[in-house]
Amino acid sequence: MNSKSIIKGRGAQRNVHNRFFELSHEQRDDFLEYCQKEGEEVDKNKTLYLPVFPKTIVNKVTSPDVGMLYSMNMYQGCEHGCIYCYARNSHEFWGYSAGLDFERRILVKKDAPKLLEQLLKKKSWKAHPIVMSGNTDCYQPAEKQFKITRDCLKVFLKYKHPVSIITKNALILRDLDILKQLAKDNLISVNVSITSLSEKTRRILEPRTVTSKKRLDTVKVLSDNGIPVNVMLAPIIPSINSHEILPLAKAVSQVGALSIAHTIVRLNGAIGEIFTDWITKTLPDRADKVLNQIADCHGGNLNDSRYGTRMRGQGKIAEQINLLIKLARQKYFKGKTMPKLNCSLHEQYKTGQMTLF
């Protein structure tokens, strides 16, 4: 494979058909059309930030094996470009491709802090941890410009409401001041995703994320400041990072992580086509082996939507991975545990506010 044919700095190497559009459906790109009419050079690899205005920001999660009840996403699409990302499929609901569009067209919800505050002020709302983000990373590059996540954290702090964060970006340390205040009342937990200790592997899997070393440093800084951290060894991809489970667990434990969690990669919807195209171009020597081993973990298919098995897989390869995770917990996390977040302060806050009237 000629390296010049690979799009540098992106995970997906092309767009794929959006299953919600008929083949005859005409799609327009007003921005590119405008540039062409004006005679301007179009940077086809440019990331576009597009404002959207949802009526609500917190979603109830109905999946029984995700481990969260409520989530919120400040951004749709993600510039990190992780090739395996399950969130790619959600971009199709917005009329875009799960491929390059997911990385290049980022939908920005600037009203998220206001919508969150409206929810937390409701008499009917009962406090329960809300996860930022259940879909796309709340500290992706867009956050450096828009600061929506930081503003939402201020709302959580104001209303004494528990929040959990999932990220793979060291930008979270920018908000250490707010996180420390939340931690004083046990209102915050952080989940940092680390898929590999190898920079070579990290660069091809997650092209626009921070280095693995910076993520380890992030876990240490958070932990040193009393902020509980769980590390997501996710996803585990056979023959790409599956051999790193024990070294990864040891490394994150040494920097202060209290627990680890994992999933085995599954390639649902458009992700199967995107991942297959990517691995054929970037790792042609082991493409067939990796794809066959992923399928072996999911009953012979790359796609697996079965509750109860989709995250952990089945078969001998999946069993080996799950046993290694169990061993890693016994070896490096004995006596460690993530604290349960405090939901009582928000109710007390609302009660105190109500007495003013």
SVG drawing of the C-alpha trace seen along z (x, -y; Angstrom):
<svg xmlns="http://www.w3.org/2000/svg" viewBox="-42 -35 47 56">
<polyline fill="none" stroke="black" stroke-width="0.4" points="0.0,0.0 1.4,-3.4 1.6,-5.6 0.6,-8.6 -2.9,-7.1 -3.5,-7.2 -5.2,-10.4 -2.8,-11.6 -4.3,-12.6 -7.6,-10.8 -8.9,-7.5 -11.4,-6.7 -10.0,-6.8 -13.3,-7.6 -16.9,-8.2 -19.4,-5.4 -23.1,-5.4 -25.5,-6.7 -28.1,-3.9 -30.9,-6.5 -30.5,-8.0 -31.8,-6.4 -29.1,-6.1 -31.0,-8.6 -31.1,-11.2 -29.2,-14.3 -27.0,-15.7 -25.7,-19.3 -22.6,-20.7 -23.4,-24.5 -20.0,-25.4 -18.0,-23.7 -20.4,-24.9 -19.9,-28.5 -16.1,-28.2 -16.1,-26.8 -18.3,-29.6 -16.0,-32.2 -13.0,-30.5 -11.4,-29.6 -9.1,-26.7 -11.1,-24.1 -9.2,-22.4 -11.0,-19.0 -9.4,-17.9 -10.6,-20.8 -12.8,-20.3 -16.0,-22.2 -17.8,-23.2 -21.5,-23.4 -23.9,-24.7 -27.0,-22.7 -29.8,-23.5 -31.4,-20.5 -34.3,-21.0 -32.7,-18.7 -29.2,-17.7 -29.5,-14.7 -30.4,-11.4 -31.7,-8.3 -29.7,-5.2 -31.8,-2.1 -29.0,0.4 -28.6,2.8 -24.9,3.4 -23.5,-0.1 -23.2,-0.9 -24.8,-4.3 -28.4,-5.6 -28.0,-9.2 -25.6,-10.7 -25.0,-14.0 -23.0,-15.0 -21.8,-18.5 -20.6,-17.5 -21.7,-15.1 -18.9,-13.7 -15.4,-13.6 -12.1,-14.9 -10.1,-12.3 -10.7,-9.9 -10.6,-6.6 -11.2,-4.1 -13.2,-1.7 -15.5,-4.2 -19.1,-3.0 -20.4,-6.6 -19.6,-6.8 -23.0,-5.3 -24.9,-8.0 -23.6,-10.6 -25.9,-9.1 -28.9,-10.3 -27.7,-13.8 -27.5,-13.2 -23.7,-12.6 -21.5,-9.7 -20.0,-7.6 -16.6,-7.8 -14.7,-11.0 -17.8,-13.2 -17.8,-11.9 -14.3,-13.4 -14.6,-16.5 -18.1,-17.8 -18.5,-18.4 -21.9,-19.4 -21.6,-21.9 -24.3,-22.3 -23.6,-25.7 -26.8,-25.7 -25.8,-22.6 -25.0,-24.4 -28.4,-26.2 -30.3,-23.1 -28.5,-21.2 -29.4,-23.9 -33.0,-23.8 -33.1,-20.1 -31.3,-20.2 -33.7,-22.9 -36.8,-20.8 -38.7,-19.7 -39.3,-16.3 -35.6,-15.6 -34.0,-13.1 -30.2,-13.2 -28.4,-10.4 -24.9,-10.5 -24.9,-12.0 -22.1,-10.8 -20.2,-13.2 -19.9,-11.8 -21.7,-8.6 -21.2,-9.0 -18.3,-11.4 -15.4,-12.8 -16.4,-15.9 -12.7,-17.0 -12.1,-16.6 -10.2,-19.4 -13.4,-21.5 -13.7,-21.9 -10.5,-24.0 -12.3,-26.6 -15.9,-26.4 -15.4,-25.5 -18.9,-23.9 -17.7,-21.1 -16.2,-23.5 -19.4,-25.5 -21.4,-22.3 -19.0,-21.4 -19.7,-24.8 -23.5,-24.0 -22.9,-20.6 -20.8,-22.3 -23.5,-25.0 -26.2,-22.5 -24.1,-19.9 -24.9,-17.2 -22.8,-14.1 -21.1,-13.8 -18.9,-11.3 -16.5,-12.0 -15.2,-9.7 -12.3,-11.1 -8.9,-10.3 -7.7,-13.9 -5.4,-15.6 -7.4,-18.8 -9.4,-17.7 -6.6,-19.0 -7.5,-22.5 -10.6,-22.1 -8.7,-20.8 -9.9,-23.7 -13.6,-22.7 -12.9,-19.0 -11.1,-19.4 -14.1,-21.3 -16.5,-18.6 -14.2,-15.9 -14.5,-17.5 -18.1,-16.4 -17.6,-13.2 -19.4,-14.5 -17.0,-13.5 -15.4,-10.4 -13.3,-10.2 -12.8,-7.4 -9.7,-7.8 -9.5,-5.7 -6.0,-4.2 -5.8,-1.6 -2.1,-1.1 1.3,-1.9 2.8,-1.9 2.8,-5.3 2.9,-3.5 -0.3,-1.7 -1.9,-4.8 -1.2,-6.9 -2.9,-4.6 -5.8,-3.7 -6.5,-7.2 -4.7,-9.7 -5.8,-13.0 -5.6,-12.0 -2.9,-12.9 -0.1,-10.4 -0.3,-7.5 2.3,-9.0 0.2,-12.2 -2.8,-10.0 -0.9,-8.2 0.3,-11.6 -3.3,-12.8 -4.4,-9.8 -1.6,-10.6 -2.4,-14.3 -6.1,-13.6 -5.4,-10.8 -2.9,-13.0 -5.6,-15.6 -8.1,-13.2 -10.2,-12.7 -11.1,-9.0 -10.1,-7.5 -11.1,-4.4 -9.2,-3.5 -11.0,-2.1 -8.8,0.5 -11.2,0.2 -11.6,1.6 -9.4,4.6 -8.7,5.6 -7.2,9.1 -3.7,9.0 -3.5,5.2 -3.5,4.4 -4.7,7.7 -1.1,8.5 -0.9,5.3 -3.6,6.0 -1.3,6.8 1.4,4.1 -1.4,1.5 -3.1,2.6 0.2,2.4 1.0,-1.0 -2.3,-2.6 -2.4,-1.2 1.1,-2.6 -0.1,-6.1 -3.1,-5.9 -6.1,-4.4 -8.5,-2.7 -10.0,-0.3 -10.0,0.8 -12.8,1.7 -12.7,3.2 -14.7,4.1 -13.9,6.3 -14.1,4.4 -17.3,4.9 -17.8,3.4 -21.5,2.6 -23.3,0.8 -21.0,-1.2 -18.0,-0.7 -17.4,2.8 -16.9,1.3 -14.8,-1.6 -12.6,0.6 -12.1,3.1 -11.1,0.4 -8.7,-1.1 -6.9,2.0 -6.5,3.2 -4.7,-0.1 -2.7,-0.6 -2.0,3.0 -2.3,5.1 0.0,7.9 -2.4,8.8 -5.7,7.5 -7.3,10.9 -6.0,12.3 -7.4,9.4 -10.8,9.4 -11.1,13.2 -10.2,13.0 -12.8,10.1 -15.4,12.3 -14.4,15.2 -15.3,13.1 -18.8,12.4 -20.2,15.7 -18.6,15.4 -19.7,11.8 -18.0,8.4 -21.3,7.0 -22.7,8.0 -25.7,6.3 -26.7,8.9 -27.1,7.6 -25.0,9.5 -22.4,10.7 -21.7,7.8 -19.2,6.1 -17.4,9.2 -17.7,11.5 -17.7,15.3 -15.4,18.1 -11.8,18.9 -10.2,15.6 -12.7,13.6 -12.4,16.0 -8.6,15.4 -9.0,11.7 -11.6,11.7 -9.4,14.0 -6.4,11.6 -8.6,8.7 -9.6,10.8 -6.0,11.6 -5.0,7.9 -7.5,6.9 -6.3,9.5 -2.7,8.6 -2.7,4.8 -6.0,3.6 -6.4,5.7 -7.9,3.5 -8.7,0.6 -12.3,-0.4 -14.1,-3.4 -16.3,-5.3 -20.0,-5.7 -20.9,-9.2 -22.9,-11.4 -26.5,-12.0 -27.8,-13.5 -26.4,-17.0 -28.4,-17.9 -31.6,-17.1 -30.5,-19.1 -29.6,-22.0 -33.0,-21.9 -34.7,-21.7 -32.7,-24.7 -33.6,-26.7 -37.2,-25.9 -37.3,-27.3 -36.5,-30.7 -39.9,-31.0"/>
</svg>
